């Protein structure tokens, strides 16, 4: 339906039943008066009585000039009447009329000549109070100008919700000219919005008469579908003086700038929250894989629908990636992928742990070789081959609806370690420069954690390799003792390397048992441990007493770095069935006898090795067949949340349980007393006395 076809509800049409009258004529109080050729009143309407004060009985048949005009204007009125009746020309104007109460009123007149079927002439006068007419004219003019010049979008709709009027402001707000509004219903004209909600709100206002104010609406116009806009909309029901529903008025205020400001403020708060979250959750462990997963998880879904962390393979091999060249390929290892929801796009990402080499045309390669972010705000089909690993991956991303991509380098201490790739599929906003700044910040924080983890893991591997090399001699099984042992490194990379144990054959069928703990950790601690262990084996060949061995080890330790260590040195003689023990600041051993509860040996503690100048004492402990001597380092029993006495009691309780083979006992002690996150090495050595043939 076009604009010319739209009729206000109630307007009369040919062949249609009469509609309801409008109220404007009632408001104006238009009076009708008819005069014959002699100027006598022949017709008098009720409105004339209201306007002039004379009833029909008083007015009919009387000369109009004598009834309504004062002496000063009598001649003028007669001349005007004569002109109308003689020439057939109508006359319009304002004329002072005398009211019945004696007052004079200015009345707006429209006068015209009428002819009946006999050719007789009459004069018809239509009149209204000039003050009322001028007020209505002012109100109408004011309303029209206000509507036309208002910065607020205004519209009037009929009861079928078709537009019958829109002002220029609404044309600008909706970015639609008036002719695309007028005569069209809401769904047709505003198809770019959620019209179901709009129509439901309008219907409710039409039905109830209750205005609906400040309804917040967000959408995109047809002329600019990429920019989100916001409006504050109000609806009012229109009624005439008799309460008849005429339609609906709506006012629309464009609040896009306020919405964007509020959105940006909320976005800034969320970004700060993401950074705070990343500070608390990324880098909680010294594990490269775990750190990569933490980074991907903190980004999804706030910044991206999918995030992938890929590290240059050279980084994980312990080599510094200093040879990246522009125009050449880059070799990556996928560490983590995280998604905000189930999406096919994840199939396009490299599986975790996979190694892939990408040529220079790949965006991720460009990101690491140029050491700067690569942003594709609007991804086209031509971009997908440079984002995906292969044509199949490009097809998957296309089907999933990838529309925006961002890759930022992982840079730590001036070196590129890898890249963080971000994908938006369901989130309709394209990545922008602010997103790139946030991603760079998160990537930089994570890169330092990844580099630390990489360094610690490299140090851990080095320390473990050195330690295994230094302890690669399997202690022999002496003829008079059965031996079981365990060594368990710390979980923290920097704390590997200080504990050791040994069982050394000594002349005369004797056996030397050693357990020690270097104070410190890492490669230096492993090196010190190796020197002390080697020295102890050499001193054992001399068949020295335990206190003498510790005195020599104390002297050697003074020149090492780190210089301090605890140590327990014991020598068992199967002929005398005694064990001589000396301690250098170490925890006491446990003796387990078949017919008694386990007990901690009460030995002089002594000073740690490396202190220097402190004598060591040895104690003789009788041992019979079946007795066990349990030696250990503090990593077995010390924890951060329990006193050591309670832990020693727990050790004694475990040793008091029915015995099994020594290897099984070692495993049970470790399983019961150790935690997977313990930050100290542990060395455990259990020796059981066996029958000895003389």
C-alpha positions as CSV (number, residue, x, y, z in Angstrom):
1,X,0.0,0.0,0.0
2,X,1.4,3.4,-1.0
3,X,1.2,6.6,0.9
4,X,-1.7,7.9,-1.2
5,X,-3.7,4.8,-0.4
6,X,-3.5,5.2,3.4
7,X,-6.6,6.6,5.1
8,X,-6.9,7.6,8.7
9,X,-9.1,5.2,10.5
10,X,-12.8,6.3,10.4
11,X,-12.5,8.3,7.1
12,X,-15.6,8.0,4.9
13,X,-15.1,6.2,1.6
14,X,-17.6,5.9,-1.4
15,X,-19.7,2.9,-0.8
16,X,-18.5,2.4,2.8
17,X,-20.5,2.8,6.0
18,X,-20.1,6.2,7.7
19,X,-17.1,6.3,10.1
20,X,-16.7,8.1,13.4
21,X,-16.4,11.9,13.2
22,X,-13.3,13.7,14.1
23,X,-13.2,16.1,17.0
24,X,-11.6,19.2,15.4
25,X,-14.9,20.8,14.3
26,X,-16.3,20.3,17.8
27,X,-13.2,22.0,19.2
28,X,-13.6,25.0,16.9
29,X,-17.4,25.2,17.6
30,X,-18.2,26.1,14.0
31,X,-21.6,27.9,13.7
32,X,-23.8,27.9,10.6
33,X,-26.3,30.8,9.9
34,X,-28.5,31.2,6.7
35,X,-30.0,34.5,5.5
36,X,-32.6,35.2,2.9
37,X,-32.3,37.8,0.2
38,X,-33.6,40.5,2.6
39,X,-30.9,39.6,5.2
40,X,-33.3,37.9,7.6
41,X,-32.2,34.8,9.5
42,X,-33.8,31.7,8.2
43,X,-31.5,29.0,9.7
44,X,-29.7,29.0,13.1
45,X,-27.5,26.2,14.3
46,X,-27.0,25.2,18.0
47,X,-23.3,26.3,17.6
48,X,-24.6,29.7,16.6
49,X,-26.5,29.9,19.8
50,X,-23.3,29.0,21.7
51,X,-21.2,31.5,19.8
52,X,-23.6,34.5,19.7
53,X,-25.8,33.8,22.8
54,X,-29.2,34.1,21.0
55,X,-31.5,31.1,20.9
56,X,-33.1,30.0,17.6
57,X,-36.5,31.4,18.7
58,X,-34.8,34.7,19.3
59,X,-32.9,34.8,16.1
60,X,-35.1,33.3,13.4
61,X,-36.8,35.9,11.2
62,X,-34.9,38.8,12.5
63,X,-32.5,40.9,10.4
64,X,-29.0,39.6,11.0
65,X,-27.4,43.0,10.9
66,X,-29.6,44.4,13.6
67,X,-29.1,41.3,15.8
68,X,-25.3,40.8,15.5
69,X,-23.7,44.1,14.4
70,X,-23.2,47.2,16.3
71,X,-24.2,50.7,14.9
72,X,-20.6,51.5,13.9
73,X,-20.3,48.6,11.5
74,X,-23.9,48.5,10.2
75,X,-23.3,50.1,6.8
76,X,-20.2,48.0,6.2
77,X,-22.1,44.8,6.8
78,X,-24.9,45.7,4.4
79,X,-22.4,46.5,1.7
80,X,-20.6,43.2,2.1
81,X,-24.0,41.4,2.1
82,X,-25.1,43.1,-1.1
83,X,-21.8,42.2,-2.8
84,X,-22.1,38.5,-1.9
85,X,-25.7,38.3,-2.9
86,X,-25.2,40.2,-6.2
87,X,-21.9,38.9,-7.5
88,X,-21.9,35.3,-6.0
89,X,-18.4,35.9,-4.6
90,X,-17.7,34.5,-1.2
91,X,-16.2,36.6,1.5
92,X,-13.9,35.6,4.3
93,X,-12.6,37.7,7.1
94,X,-12.7,38.7,10.7
95,X,-15.6,40.8,11.9
96,X,-16.6,42.2,15.3
97,X,-19.9,40.7,16.4
98,X,-22.2,41.8,19.2
99,X,-23.0,39.1,21.7
100,X,-26.3,38.9,23.4
101,X,-24.6,39.9,26.7
102,X,-23.5,43.2,25.1
103,X,-19.9,42.2,24.6
104,X,-18.2,42.4,21.3
105,X,-16.3,39.4,19.9
106,X,-14.0,38.9,16.9
107,X,-15.4,36.1,14.8
108,X,-13.8,34.4,11.8
109,X,-16.4,34.3,8.9
110,X,-16.8,32.4,5.6
111,X,-19.8,33.8,3.7
112,X,-21.1,32.5,0.4
113,X,-24.3,32.8,-1.8
114,X,-26.6,29.8,-2.2
115,X,-29.4,29.2,-4.8
116,X,-32.4,27.0,-4.4
117,X,-34.4,25.2,-7.2
118,X,-36.5,28.2,-7.7
119,X,-33.5,30.5,-8.3
120,X,-33.9,32.3,-5.0
121,X,-30.7,33.5,-3.3
122,X,-29.6,32.9,0.2
123,X,-26.5,33.7,2.1
124,X,-24.7,31.1,4.2
125,X,-22.3,32.2,6.9
126,X,-19.9,29.8,8.7
127,X,-18.3,31.3,11.8
128,X,-16.0,30.5,14.7
129,X,-14.5,32.4,17.5
130,X,-11.3,34.0,16.3
131,X,-9.5,33.4,19.6
132,X,-10.3,29.7,19.5
133,X,-9.3,29.5,15.9
134,X,-6.0,31.3,16.5
135,X,-5.2,29.1,19.4
136,X,-5.8,26.0,17.4
137,X,-3.7,27.4,14.6
138,X,-0.8,28.2,16.9
139,X,-1.0,24.8,18.5
140,X,-1.0,23.1,15.1
141,X,1.8,25.2,13.8
142,X,3.9,24.6,16.9
143,X,3.2,20.9,16.7
144,X,4.2,20.7,13.1
145,X,7.4,22.7,13.6
146,X,8.3,20.8,16.7
147,X,7.8,17.5,14.9
148,X,9.7,18.7,11.8
149,X,12.6,20.2,13.7
150,X,12.9,17.9,16.7
151,X,16.2,16.0,17.0
152,X,14.1,13.1,18.4
153,X,12.7,10.7,15.8
154,X,8.9,10.9,15.9
155,X,6.3,8.8,14.0
156,X,2.5,8.2,14.1
157,X,1.1,4.8,13.2
158,X,-2.5,3.7,12.7
159,X,-4.1,0.9,14.6
160,X,-2.8,-1.5,12.0
161,X,0.7,-0.3,12.8
162,X,1.3,1.3,9.5
163,X,3.3,4.5,9.4
164,X,1.2,7.6,8.6
165,X,3.8,10.2,9.6
166,X,7.5,10.3,10.2
167,X,9.6,13.3,10.9
168,X,13.0,14.1,9.3
169,X,14.9,13.0,12.4
170,X,13.4,9.5,12.2
171,X,14.3,9.3,8.5
172,X,17.9,10.0,9.6
173,X,17.9,7.6,12.5
174,X,16.4,4.7,10.5
175,X,18.4,5.7,7.4
176,X,15.2,5.4,5.4
177,X,13.3,8.1,3.5
178,X,9.7,8.9,4.4
179,X,8.2,7.1,1.4
180,X,9.7,3.9,2.7
181,X,7.9,4.4,5.9
182,X,4.5,5.9,5.0
183,X,1.9,3.2,4.2
184,X,4.2,0.3,5.3
185,X,3.8,-1.6,8.5
186,X,6.5,-2.0,11.0
187,X,7.7,-5.4,9.8
188,X,8.1,-4.1,6.2
189,X,9.8,-0.8,7.1
190,X,12.1,-2.0,9.9
191,X,13.0,-5.5,8.6
192,X,16.6,-5.0,9.7
193,X,15.5,-5.0,13.4
194,X,13.9,-7.6,15.7
195,X,10.4,-6.6,14.7
196,X,8.7,-9.3,16.7
197,X,9.6,-7.6,20.0
198,X,8.8,-4.2,18.6
199,X,5.3,-5.2,17.3
200,X,4.5,-7.0,20.6
201,X,5.4,-3.9,22.6
202,X,3.3,-1.7,20.3
203,X,0.3,-4.0,20.5
204,X,0.5,-4.0,24.3
205,X,0.4,-0.2,24.3
206,X,-2.6,-0.1,21.9
207,X,-4.5,-2.7,24.0
208,X,-3.8,-1.3,27.5
209,X,-3.2,2.4,26.9
210,X,-0.2,2.3,29.2
211,X,2.9,4.0,27.6
212,X,6.0,2.0,27.2
213,X,9.0,4.2,27.9
214,X,12.7,4.1,27.1
215,X,12.9,0.6,25.6
216,X,16.5,-0.1,24.7
217,X,17.0,-1.6,21.3
218,X,20.2,-2.6,19.5
219,X,20.5,-3.4,15.8
220,X,22.1,-2.7,12.5
221,X,20.6,-0.7,9.8
222,X,20.3,-2.0,6.2
223,X,22.6,0.7,4.9
224,X,25.4,-0.1,7.4
225,X,25.0,-3.7,8.5
226,X,28.5,-3.8,10.0
227,X,28.0,-1.1,12.6
228,X,25.9,-1.8,15.7
229,X,23.6,1.0,16.7
230,X,21.4,1.6,19.7
231,X,18.1,3.4,20.2
232,X,15.9,4.4,23.2
233,X,12.3,4.0,22.0
234,X,9.0,5.0,23.7
235,X,5.4,4.2,22.6
236,X,2.2,6.2,23.4
237,X,-1.4,5.5,22.5
238,X,-3.2,8.3,20.6
239,X,-6.9,9.0,21.5
240,X,-9.3,11.7,20.5
241,X,-11.4,13.8,22.9
242,X,-14.0,11.0,23.1
243,X,-11.4,8.4,24.0
244,X,-11.5,6.8,20.5
245,X,-8.1,5.1,19.7
246,X,-6.5,6.8,16.7
247,X,-3.2,4.9,16.6
248,X,0.2,5.0,18.2
249,X,2.9,7.6,18.5
250,X,6.5,6.6,18.9
251,X,9.6,8.6,19.8
252,X,13.1,7.4,19.1
253,X,16.4,8.7,20.4
254,X,19.6,7.6,18.9
255,X,21.8,6.5,21.9
256,X,24.5,4.9,19.8
257,X,27.3,7.0,21.2
258,X,26.3,6.5,24.8
259,X,25.9,2.8,24.1
260,X,29.4,2.6,22.5
261,X,30.8,4.5,25.5
262,X,29.1,2.2,27.9
263,X,30.2,-0.8,25.9
264,X,33.8,0.4,25.7
265,X,33.8,1.0,29.5
266,X,32.4,-2.5,30.1
267,X,34.9,-3.8,27.6
268,X,37.8,-2.1,29.4
269,X,36.6,-3.5,32.7
270,X,36.5,-7.0,31.2
271,X,40.0,-6.5,29.7
272,X,41.3,-5.6,33.1
273,X,39.6,-8.6,34.5
274,X,41.2,-10.8,31.8
275,X,44.6,-9.4,32.6
276,X,44.1,-9.9,36.3
277,X,42.8,-13.4,35.7
278,X,45.9,-14.1,33.5
279,X,48.2,-12.8,36.2
280,X,46.6,-15.3,38.7
281,X,46.2,-18.3,36.4
282,X,48.9,-18.3,33.8
283,X,52.3,-19.7,34.9
284,X,51.1,-21.5,38.0
285,X,53.6,-24.3,37.3
286,X,57.0,-24.6,35.7
287,X,55.5,-26.7,32.9
288,X,55.5,-25.5,29.3
289,X,52.4,-27.4,28.3
290,X,50.4,-26.4,31.3
291,X,51.3,-22.7,30.9
292,X,50.2,-22.9,27.2
293,X,46.9,-24.4,28.2
294,X,46.4,-21.7,30.9
295,X,47.0,-19.0,28.4
296,X,44.5,-20.4,25.9
297,X,41.9,-21.0,28.5
298,X,42.1,-17.4,29.9
299,X,41.6,-15.9,26.4
300,X,38.4,-18.0,25.6
301,X,35.7,-16.8,25.5
302,X,36.3,-13.2,26.5
303,X,38.7,-12.4,23.6
304,X,38.2,-15.2,21.1
305,X,36.0,-18.2,20.3
306,X,39.1,-20.3,19.8
307,X,42.7,-19.9,20.8
308,X,45.8,-21.9,19.8
309,X,49.3,-21.7,21.3
310,X,52.2,-22.9,19.1
311,X,55.8,-22.7,20.1
312,X,58.8,-22.9,17.8
313,X,60.2,-26.4,18.0
314,X,63.7,-25.1,18.6
315,X,62.5,-23.6,21.9
316,X,61.5,-26.9,23.3
317,X,64.7,-28.5,22.1
318,X,66.6,-26.2,24.3
319,X,67.9,-24.1,21.4
320,X,67.5,-20.3,21.1
321,X,65.4,-19.5,18.0
322,X,67.8,-16.9,16.7
323,X,67.9,-18.1,13.1
324,X,64.4,-17.2,12.0
325,X,64.6,-15.6,8.5
326,X,62.1,-13.8,6.5
327,X,61.0,-15.7,3.5
328,X,61.8,-19.0,5.1
329,X,59.6,-21.6,6.8
330,X,59.1,-21.9,10.5
331,X,58.8,-25.2,12.5
332,X,56.1,-25.2,15.2
333,X,54.9,-27.6,17.9
334,X,51.3,-27.2,18.9
335,X,50.9,-27.0,22.7
336,X,47.3,-26.0,23.4
337,X,43.9,-25.4,21.8
338,X,40.9,-24.0,23.6
339,X,37.4,-23.3,22.4
340,X,34.4,-21.4,23.9
341,X,31.9,-24.0,22.6
342,X,31.8,-27.1,20.4
343,X,32.8,-26.0,16.9
344,X,34.1,-27.6,13.8
345,X,36.8,-25.0,13.6
346,X,38.9,-26.9,16.2
347,X,39.5,-29.6,13.5
348,X,41.5,-27.0,11.5
349,X,43.9,-26.4,14.4
350,X,47.1,-28.6,14.7
351,X,46.6,-31.4,17.3
352,X,48.4,-30.9,20.6
353,X,51.9,-32.2,20.4
354,X,52.1,-32.2,16.6
355,X,55.0,-30.7,14.8
356,X,54.4,-28.8,11.6
357,X,56.5,-26.7,9.2
358,X,54.8,-23.7,7.6
359,X,56.0,-21.7,4.7
360,X,56.5,-17.9,4.7
361,X,53.0,-17.3,3.2
362,X,51.3,-18.6,6.4
363,X,50.2,-15.7,8.7
364,X,51.6,-17.5,11.7
365,X,55.0,-17.7,10.1
366,X,54.9,-14.0,9.2
367,X,53.9,-13.3,12.8
368,X,57.0,-14.9,14.3
369,X,59.5,-13.9,11.6
370,X,58.4,-10.2,11.7
371,X,57.8,-10.4,15.5
372,X,54.6,-8.4,15.3
373,X,50.9,-9.0,15.4
374,X,49.0,-10.0,12.2
375,X,45.4,-8.9,12.1
376,X,42.8,-9.9,9.5
377,X,39.7,-8.0,10.7
378,X,37.4,-9.4,7.9
379,X,38.5,-12.8,6.7
380,X,37.7,-13.6,3.1
381,X,38.0,-16.9,1.3
382,X,41.3,-15.7,-0.2
383,X,42.7,-15.4,3.4
384,X,41.8,-18.9,4.6
385,X,44.7,-20.8,2.9
386,X,47.1,-18.5,4.7
387,X,45.4,-19.2,8.1
388,X,44.7,-23.0,7.9
389,X,47.3,-25.7,7.8
390,X,46.0,-27.2,4.6
391,X,43.1,-27.0,2.1
392,X,40.9,-29.3,4.2
393,X,41.5,-27.0,7.2
394,X,40.6,-23.9,5.1
395,X,37.3,-25.6,4.1
396,X,36.6,-26.4,7.7
397,X,37.2,-22.8,8.8
398,X,35.0,-21.5,6.0
399,X,32.2,-23.8,6.9
400,X,32.5,-22.9,10.6
401,X,32.1,-19.3,9.7
402,X,35.5,-17.8,10.7
403,X,35.3,-14.1,10.0
404,X,38.1,-12.6,12.0
405,X,41.7,-13.7,12.8
406,X,44.5,-12.4,14.9
407,X,48.0,-13.8,15.5
408,X,50.4,-12.3,18.1
409,X,54.0,-13.4,18.8
410,X,55.1,-14.9,22.1
411,X,58.2,-12.8,22.9
412,X,60.3,-13.2,26.1
413,X,63.5,-11.3,26.8
414,X,63.6,-10.0,23.2
415,X,63.3,-13.5,21.6
416,X,60.3,-14.9,19.7
417,X,59.2,-18.2,21.2
418,X,56.1,-18.9,19.2
419,X,52.7,-17.5,18.4
420,X,49.2,-17.1,19.9
421,X,46.4,-17.5,17.3
422,X,42.9,-16.2,17.9
423,X,39.7,-16.9,15.9
424,X,36.3,-15.4,16.0
425,X,33.4,-17.4,14.6
426,X,30.3,-16.8,16.7
427,X,31.4,-13.5,18.1
428,X,30.3,-11.1,15.3
429,X,32.6,-8.3,16.3
430,X,35.8,-8.2,14.2
431,X,39.2,-8.1,15.9
432,X,40.5,-4.5,16.2
433,X,43.6,-2.8,17.4
434,X,42.5,-2.7,21.0
435,X,42.1,-6.5,20.8
436,X,45.6,-6.8,19.4
437,X,47.0,-4.7,22.3
438,X,45.3,-6.9,24.8
439,X,46.4,-10.1,23.1
440,X,50.0,-8.8,23.0
441,X,49.9,-8.0,26.7
442,X,48.6,-11.5,27.5
443,X,51.1,-13.2,25.1
444,X,54.0,-11.2,26.7
445,X,53.1,-12.3,30.2
446,X,52.6,-15.9,29.1
447,X,55.8,-15.9,27.0
448,X,57.9,-15.1,30.1
449,X,56.2,-17.9,32.0
450,X,56.8,-20.3,29.0
451,X,60.4,-19.2,28.8
452,X,60.9,-19.7,32.5
453,X,59.3,-23.1,32.3
454,X,61.4,-24.0,29.3
455,X,64.6,-22.9,31.1
456,X,63.6,-24.8,34.3
457,X,62.8,-28.0,32.3
458,X,66.1,-27.7,30.5
459,X,67.9,-27.3,33.8
460,X,65.9,-30.2,35.2
461,X,66.9,-32.5,32.3
462,X,70.6,-31.4,32.7
463,X,70.5,-31.9,36.5
464,X,68.8,-35.3,36.2
465,X,71.2,-36.4,33.5
466,X,74.2,-35.4,35.6
467,X,72.7,-37.0,38.7
468,X,72.0,-40.3,36.9
469,X,75.5,-40.2,35.5
470,X,77.0,-39.7,38.9
471,X,74.8,-42.4,40.5
472,X,74.8,-44.9,37.6
473,X,76.6,-47.5,39.7
474,X,74.1,-50.0,41.1
475,X,75.0,-50.7,44.7
476,X,76.0,-54.4,45.0
477,X,74.1,-56.8,47.2
478,X,76.5,-57.7,50.1
479,X,76.7,-61.2,51.4
480,X,75.4,-60.3,54.8
481,X,72.7,-57.8,54.0
482,X,69.7,-57.6,51.6
483,X,69.4,-54.0,50.2
484,X,66.6,-52.1,48.5
485,X,66.7,-48.5,47.5
486,X,64.8,-45.7,45.8
487,X,65.6,-42.3,44.5
488,X,62.8,-39.9,43.6
489,X,63.6,-36.4,42.1
490,X,61.7,-33.3,43.1
491,X,58.9,-32.2,40.8
492,X,60.3,-28.6,40.7
493,X,62.9,-28.3,38.0
494,X,65.2,-26.1,40.0
495,X,65.2,-28.4,43.1
496,X,66.7,-31.5,41.5
497,X,70.1,-32.8,42.4
498,X,71.0,-32.9,46.1
499,X,70.3,-36.3,47.6
500,X,72.3,-39.5,47.3
501,X,72.6,-43.0,48.8
502,X,75.2,-45.8,48.5
503,X,76.0,-49.3,49.7
504,X,79.8,-50.1,49.5
505,X,81.5,-53.4,50.2
506,X,84.3,-53.0,52.8
507,X,87.1,-55.4,53.6
508,X,86.3,-58.2,56.0
509,X,82.7,-58.8,54.6
510,X,81.6,-55.5,56.0
511,X,79.1,-53.1,54.3
512,X,79.2,-49.3,54.4
513,X,75.7,-47.7,54.1
514,X,75.6,-44.0,53.1
515,X,72.8,-41.5,52.7
516,X,73.2,-37.8,52.2
517,X,71.6,-34.5,51.2
518,X,73.4,-31.5,49.8
519,X,71.9,-28.2,50.9
520,X,70.8,-26.5,47.7
521,X,69.5,-27.7,44.4
522,X,70.1,-27.7,40.7
523,X,73.2,-28.6,38.7
524,X,75.6,-27.3,41.4
525,X,74.0,-29.4,44.1
526,X,74.2,-32.5,41.8
527,X,77.9,-31.8,41.1
528,X,78.6,-31.5,44.9
529,X,76.7,-34.6,45.5
530,X,78.7,-36.5,43.0
531,X,82.0,-35.4,44.5
532,X,81.0,-36.3,48.0
533,X,79.6,-39.7,46.9
534,X,82.8,-40.5,45.0
535,X,84.9,-39.4,48.0
536,X,82.9,-41.5,50.4
537,X,83.4,-44.6,48.1
538,X,87.2,-43.9,48.1
539,X,87.3,-43.5,51.9
540,X,85.3,-46.7,52.4
541,X,88.1,-48.6,50.7
542,X,90.4,-47.5,53.5
543,X,88.1,-49.2,56.1
544,X,88.0,-46.1,58.3
545,X,85.6,-45.7,61.2
546,X,82.4,-43.7,60.4
547,X,83.5,-40.7,62.4
548,X,86.8,-40.5,60.5
549,X,85.0,-40.8,57.1
550,X,82.7,-37.9,58.1
551,X,85.7,-35.8,59.2
552,X,87.4,-36.2,55.8
553,X,84.1,-35.5,54.0
554,X,83.7,-32.4,56.1
555,X,87.1,-31.2,55.0
556,X,86.3,-31.9,51.3
557,X,82.8,-30.2,51.5
558,X,84.4,-26.9,52.8
559,X,85.9,-26.4,49.3
560,X,82.7,-27.1,47.3
561,X,79.8,-25.0,46.2
562,X,77.3,-25.5,47.8
563,X,79.5,-26.3,50.8
564,X,77.0,-27.8,53.2
565,X,75.4,-31.3,53.3
566,X,73.9,-33.6,55.8
567,X,75.2,-37.2,55.9
568,X,74.8,-40.5,57.7
569,X,77.6,-43.1,57.4
570,X,77.2,-46.6,58.9
571,X,79.4,-49.7,58.7
572,X,77.9,-53.2,59.4
573,X,80.2,-56.0,60.5
574,X,78.6,-59.4,60.1
575,X,81.2,-61.1,62.2
576,X,80.6,-59.0,65.3
577,X,76.9,-58.3,64.3
578,X,77.3,-54.6,65.2
579,X,76.7,-51.5,63.2
580,X,78.8,-48.4,63.8
581,X,77.0,-45.2,62.9
582,X,78.0,-41.5,62.7
583,X,75.8,-38.6,61.8
584,X,76.5,-35.2,60.3
585,X,73.3,-33.2,60.9
586,X,71.2,-35.9,59.3
587,X,67.8,-37.4,60.4
588,X,68.2,-40.5,62.6
589,X,67.7,-43.9,61.0
590,X,65.0,-46.3,62.0
591,X,65.7,-49.8,63.3
592,X,63.0,-52.4,62.7
593,X,63.3,-55.6,64.7
594,X,61.0,-58.6,64.2
595,X,60.0,-58.8,67.8
596,X,59.9,-55.1,68.7
597,X,58.2,-51.9,67.5
598,X,60.2,-49.8,65.1
599,X,62.4,-47.2,66.8
600,X,64.4,-44.1,65.9
601,X,68.0,-44.5,66.9
602,X,69.1,-41.9,69.5
603,X,72.4,-40.7,68.0
604,X,74.5,-37.6,68.4
605,X,73.3,-35.3,65.6
606,X,76.6,-33.7,64.7
607,X,77.1,-30.7,62.5
608,X,76.5,-30.8,58.7
609,X,79.4,-31.4,56.4
610,X,81.2,-28.2,55.4
611,X,80.9,-26.4,58.8
612,X,84.4,-27.4,59.7
613,X,86.2,-27.9,63.1
614,X,83.3,-29.9,64.7
615,X,84.1,-33.5,65.8
616,X,81.8,-36.3,64.9
617,X,80.8,-39.2,67.2
618,X,80.0,-42.7,66.3
619,X,77.6,-45.1,68.0
620,X,77.6,-48.9,68.0
621,X,74.2,-50.5,67.4
622,X,73.8,-54.3,67.7
623,X,71.9,-56.0,64.8
624,X,70.6,-59.5,64.5
625,X,69.4,-61.6,61.7
626,X,66.1,-60.1,60.3
627,X,66.7,-56.6,61.7
628,X,66.3,-53.7,59.2
629,X,68.0,-50.4,59.1
630,X,66.0,-47.7,57.3
631,X,68.0,-44.7,56.0
632,X,66.4,-41.7,54.3
633,X,66.7,-38.1,53.5
634,X,64.4,-35.3,54.7
635,X,62.4,-35.3,51.5
636,X,60.6,-38.4,52.6
637,X,59.1,-36.9,55.8
638,X,59.3,-33.1,55.7
639,X,56.2,-31.2,54.6
640,X,55.1,-27.6,54.8
641,X,51.9,-28.2,56.8
642,X,52.8,-30.9,59.3
643,X,55.4,-30.9,62.1
644,X,58.3,-33.3,61.6
645,X,57.6,-35.2,64.8
646,X,54.2,-36.1,63.5
647,X,55.7,-37.2,60.2
648,X,58.3,-39.4,62.0
649,X,55.5,-41.0,63.9
650,X,53.7,-41.8,60.7
651,X,56.9,-43.4,59.3
652,X,57.1,-45.6,62.4
653,X,53.5,-46.6,62.0
654,X,54.0,-47.6,58.4
655,X,57.1,-49.6,59.4
656,X,55.2,-51.4,62.2
657,X,52.8,-52.9,59.7
658,X,53.3,-56.5,58.6
659,X,56.5,-56.6,56.5
660,X,56.8,-57.6,52.9
661,X,59.7,-57.7,50.5
662,X,62.0,-54.7,50.8
663,X,61.2,-53.3,47.3
664,X,57.5,-53.4,48.1
665,X,58.3,-51.6,51.4
666,X,60.2,-48.9,49.6
667,X,57.3,-48.3,47.2
668,X,54.7,-48.3,50.1
669,X,56.7,-45.7,52.0
670,X,57.0,-43.4,49.0
671,X,53.4,-43.8,48.1
672,X,52.2,-43.0,51.6
673,X,54.6,-40.3,52.6
674,X,55.3,-38.5,49.3
675,X,53.0,-36.1,47.3
676,X,53.3,-35.6,43.6
677,X,54.0,-31.9,44.1
678,X,56.7,-32.3,46.7
679,X,59.5,-29.8,46.2
680,X,62.5,-31.9,47.5
681,X,64.4,-35.0,46.4
682,X,64.2,-38.2,48.4
683,X,66.7,-41.0,48.8
684,X,65.6,-44.2,50.6
685,X,67.8,-47.1,51.5
686,X,66.6,-50.2,53.5
687,X,69.1,-52.9,54.6
688,X,68.0,-56.2,56.2
689,X,70.5,-58.3,58.1
690,X,70.9,-61.9,56.7
691,X,72.5,-65.0,58.1
692,X,76.2,-64.9,57.6
693,X,78.3,-68.0,57.1
694,X,81.6,-67.8,59.0
